Amino acid sequence: MFSLKVVALLALAFVVSATDLEDGLAIMACARRAINGGVPELNIPSHDPFVVIKHNFTWQGDLYILTNAKVSFHDMTWAGLGTWELKASQTSKDTDKNAVFDFEMGWNYMEMAGKFDAEENAAIIHQEQHGNFSMVFKESAWKGSIDVTKPTEHSNGTVNRVRIDWDVEDVPVTVNGLGFIDRPLAATVSNTFKTALNNRLIGNAIGDFIKMRLETIWWNTGKVWDLVQWCKDHPADSTDY
């Protein structure tokens, strides 16, 4: 159960007589400020100029005829994540128990970079190589919706649904360390990611991931309201959404 302090925050997140939309935009502006500067007491790392990605990824596929490669990506960073611009509209009423928003978040530039270990199999030749990579997301846009049951004095609330469509203008990839297959691998990964993004394959997975993170870490635990309190205690010079 929330404390009376938190219940008061729910009623007046940032502004007097705020609508659900105003509260939502204020929370997102707070989140952007927090992730860019970092909030150690809430275990939020600074994302400026980049944030470290703790998980590793593996890609496997054909590069060209009779050549197959398996590439493991690690020691990765993501730059530009906290530079979004947000537009949103409210499709629910303030008196409803659920708050429902349509939104569009846009980034002019983001970059994922890191190192890789590659195994290349071409006919009877097996090679292991190492190098680094960079993947740039140009003009990315998340368009989607979110539906949450609003917290009350007796309930933490629930994140019911998060839907995201991720569109991107281009995903140029640079690979160094594989010799003559640098360019084929870069082109393959670039085309694969761009197709998956614009065909909603990755956006759907990210929507599910964000829903899970909001439920388990932010919303149900009340941590989001600790973030609200942090922003109230550390006001910015100006707030823009």
C-alpha positions as CSV (number, residue, x, y, z in Angstrom):
1,M,0.0,0.0,0.0
2,F,1.2,3.5,-0.8
3,S,2.0,5.9,2.0
4,L,0.0,9.1,2.4
5,K,2.9,10.9,0.9
6,V,2.8,9.0,-2.3
7,V,-1.0,9.2,-2.5
8,A,-0.6,13.0,-2.4
9,L,1.8,12.8,-5.3
10,L,-0.7,10.8,-7.3
11,A,-3.3,13.5,-6.8
12,L,-0.9,16.3,-7.7
13,A,2.0,14.9,-9.7
14,F,3.4,18.2,-10.8
15,V,0.6,20.7,-11.4
16,V,-2.6,21.6,-9.7
17,S,-5.7,20.1,-11.3
18,A,-3.6,18.3,-13.8
19,T,-5.1,16.1,-16.4
20,D,-3.9,12.6,-16.9
21,L,-2.1,13.8,-20.0
22,E,-0.4,16.6,-18.2
23,D,0.7,14.2,-15.5
24,G,2.0,11.7,-18.1
25,L,4.0,14.3,-20.0
26,A,5.4,15.7,-16.8
27,I,6.6,12.2,-15.7
28,M,8.2,11.6,-19.1
29,A,10.0,15.0,-19.0
30,C,11.2,14.0,-15.5
31,A,12.4,10.6,-16.8
32,R,14.3,12.2,-19.6
33,R,16.1,14.6,-17.2
34,A,16.8,11.7,-14.8
35,I,18.3,9.3,-17.4
36,N,20.5,12.0,-18.9
37,G,22.0,13.1,-15.6
38,G,21.6,9.9,-13.7
39,V,20.0,9.4,-10.3
40,P,22.3,7.1,-8.2
41,E,19.9,6.9,-5.3
42,L,17.3,5.3,-7.6
43,N,19.9,3.2,-9.4
44,I,19.4,5.1,-12.7
45,P,22.7,5.4,-14.6
46,S,23.5,8.5,-16.6
47,H,22.8,8.0,-20.3
48,D,24.8,11.0,-21.4
49,P,26.8,10.6,-23.6
50,F,25.9,6.9,-23.6
51,V,24.6,4.0,-21.4
52,V,26.2,0.6,-21.1
53,I,24.2,-2.3,-22.4
54,K,24.5,-5.2,-19.9
55,H,23.2,-7.9,-22.2
56,N,25.1,-9.6,-25.1
57,F,23.6,-10.6,-28.4
58,T,24.4,-13.2,-31.1
59,W,23.6,-13.1,-34.8
60,Q,24.0,-16.1,-37.1
61,G,23.4,-16.3,-40.9
62,D,24.7,-16.6,-44.4
63,L,26.9,-13.8,-45.7
64,Y,27.1,-15.1,-49.2
65,I,27.3,-18.4,-51.1
66,L,28.8,-21.2,-49.0
67,T,29.8,-18.8,-46.2
68,N,28.1,-18.8,-42.8
69,A,29.0,-16.7,-39.8
70,K,28.1,-16.5,-36.1
71,V,28.8,-13.2,-34.5
72,S,28.6,-12.4,-30.7
73,F,28.2,-8.7,-29.8
74,H,29.4,-7.6,-26.3
75,D,30.7,-4.5,-24.4
76,M,28.0,-2.4,-26.0
77,T,26.9,1.2,-25.5
78,W,23.9,3.1,-26.6
79,A,24.2,6.8,-27.3
80,G,21.4,9.4,-27.8
81,L,18.7,7.4,-26.0
82,G,17.7,10.3,-23.7
83,T,17.3,12.9,-26.6
84,W,13.7,12.0,-27.5
85,E,11.0,14.4,-28.5
86,L,7.5,13.4,-27.4
87,K,4.0,14.1,-28.6
88,A,1.0,12.5,-27.0
89,S,-2.8,12.6,-26.9
90,Q,-5.2,11.2,-24.3
91,T,-8.0,8.9,-25.5
92,S,-9.5,8.2,-22.0
93,K,-11.3,10.5,-19.7
94,D,-9.7,11.9,-16.5
95,T,-12.6,10.3,-14.6
96,D,-11.8,6.8,-16.0
97,K,-10.0,4.3,-13.9
98,N,-7.6,3.7,-16.8
99,A,-5.4,6.3,-18.4
100,V,-4.9,5.6,-22.2
101,F,-2.5,7.6,-24.4
102,D,-1.4,7.5,-28.0
103,F,2.1,8.7,-28.4
104,E,5.0,9.4,-30.8
105,M,8.6,9.5,-29.6
106,G,11.3,10.6,-32.1
107,W,15.1,10.6,-32.1
108,N,17.1,12.3,-34.7
109,Y,20.2,10.2,-34.0
110,M,21.0,7.2,-31.8
111,E,24.1,4.9,-32.0
112,M,24.8,1.4,-30.7
113,A,28.4,0.5,-30.6
114,G,30.5,-2.3,-29.2
115,K,32.8,-5.2,-29.8
116,F,32.3,-8.6,-31.4
117,D,33.7,-12.1,-31.7
118,A,33.0,-13.8,-35.1
119,E,33.2,-17.4,-36.3
120,E,33.3,-17.7,-40.1
121,N,32.7,-21.0,-41.9
122,A,33.4,-21.0,-45.7
123,A,33.6,-24.5,-47.2
124,I,36.4,-26.3,-45.3
125,I,37.8,-23.0,-43.8
126,H,37.0,-22.0,-40.2
127,Q,38.2,-18.7,-38.9
128,E,37.7,-16.8,-35.6
129,Q,38.0,-13.0,-35.7
130,H,37.4,-10.0,-33.4
131,G,36.6,-6.4,-34.0
132,N,34.2,-3.6,-33.3
133,F,31.0,-2.2,-34.8
134,S,28.7,0.8,-34.9
135,M,25.0,0.8,-35.8
136,V,23.4,4.2,-36.3
137,F,19.6,4.8,-36.1
138,K,18.7,7.8,-38.2
139,E,15.3,9.5,-37.7
140,S,13.8,6.9,-35.5
141,A,10.2,7.1,-34.4
142,W,8.1,5.1,-31.9
143,K,4.4,5.3,-32.6
144,G,2.1,3.5,-30.2
145,S,-0.2,3.5,-27.2
146,I,-0.1,2.7,-23.5
147,D,-2.9,1.7,-21.2
148,V,-2.5,1.8,-17.4
149,T,-4.8,1.4,-14.5
150,K,-4.2,4.4,-12.3
151,P,-3.0,3.8,-8.8
152,T,-5.2,4.4,-5.8
153,E,-4.7,4.5,-2.0
154,H,-5.2,0.7,-2.0
155,S,-3.7,-0.4,-5.3
156,N,-0.4,0.1,-7.1
157,G,-2.1,0.1,-10.4
158,T,-1.3,-2.0,-13.5
159,V,0.4,-1.5,-16.9
160,N,-2.2,-3.2,-19.1
161,R,-0.8,-2.7,-22.6
162,V,2.1,-1.1,-24.4
163,R,2.1,-1.1,-28.2
164,I,5.0,0.3,-30.3
165,D,5.6,0.6,-34.0
166,W,9.3,1.5,-34.7
167,D,10.0,3.2,-38.0
168,V,13.5,4.3,-39.0
169,E,14.8,6.2,-42.1
170,D,18.1,4.3,-42.2
171,V,20.3,2.0,-40.2
172,P,23.9,2.4,-41.5
173,V,26.3,-0.2,-39.9
174,T,30.1,-0.1,-39.8
175,V,32.2,-3.2,-39.0
176,N,36.0,-3.3,-38.5
177,G,38.1,-6.4,-37.8
178,L,36.8,-9.1,-40.3
179,G,38.9,-8.2,-43.3
180,F,37.2,-8.8,-46.6
181,I,33.8,-9.6,-45.0
182,D,33.5,-6.3,-43.1
183,R,31.3,-4.8,-45.8
184,P,29.1,-7.9,-46.5
185,L,28.4,-8.4,-42.8
186,A,27.7,-4.7,-42.3
187,A,25.3,-4.6,-45.2
188,T,23.5,-7.8,-44.1
189,V,23.0,-6.6,-40.5
190,S,21.9,-3.1,-41.7
191,N,19.3,-4.6,-44.1
192,T,18.1,-7.1,-41.5
193,F,17.6,-4.5,-38.8
194,K,16.0,-1.9,-41.1
195,T,13.5,-4.5,-42.4
196,A,12.7,-5.9,-39.0
197,L,12.2,-2.4,-37.6
198,N,9.9,-1.1,-40.4
199,N,8.0,-4.4,-40.5
200,R,7.1,-4.1,-36.8
201,L,9.1,-7.2,-35.8
202,I,11.4,-5.4,-33.3
203,G,8.8,-2.8,-32.2
204,N,6.4,-5.6,-31.0
205,A,9.2,-7.2,-28.9
206,I,10.2,-3.8,-27.5
207,G,6.6,-3.0,-26.5
208,D,6.4,-6.3,-24.6
209,F,9.8,-5.6,-22.9
210,I,8.9,-2.1,-21.9
211,K,5.6,-3.3,-20.4
212,M,7.5,-5.9,-18.4
213,R,10.0,-3.3,-17.1
214,L,7.3,-0.9,-16.2
215,E,5.3,-3.5,-14.3
216,T,8.2,-5.2,-12.4
217,I,10.5,-2.3,-11.7
218,W,8.7,1.1,-12.0
219,W,4.9,0.9,-11.6
220,N,4.0,-1.9,-9.3
221,T,6.9,-1.1,-6.9
222,G,6.1,2.6,-6.8
223,K,9.5,3.5,-8.0
224,V,8.0,5.8,-10.6
225,W,6.7,8.0,-7.8
226,D,10.1,8.0,-6.1
227,L,11.3,9.5,-9.4
228,V,8.5,12.1,-9.3
229,Q,9.6,13.1,-5.8
230,W,13.2,13.3,-7.0
231,C,12.1,15.7,-9.8
232,K,10.1,17.8,-7.3
233,D,13.1,18.0,-5.0
234,H,15.5,18.8,-7.9
235,P,13.5,21.2,-10.1
236,A,14.9,22.0,-13.5
237,D,15.4,25.5,-14.8
238,S,12.6,24.9,-17.3
239,T,10.5,21.9,-18.2
240,D,9.7,21.0,-21.8
241,Y,8.1,17.9,-23.2
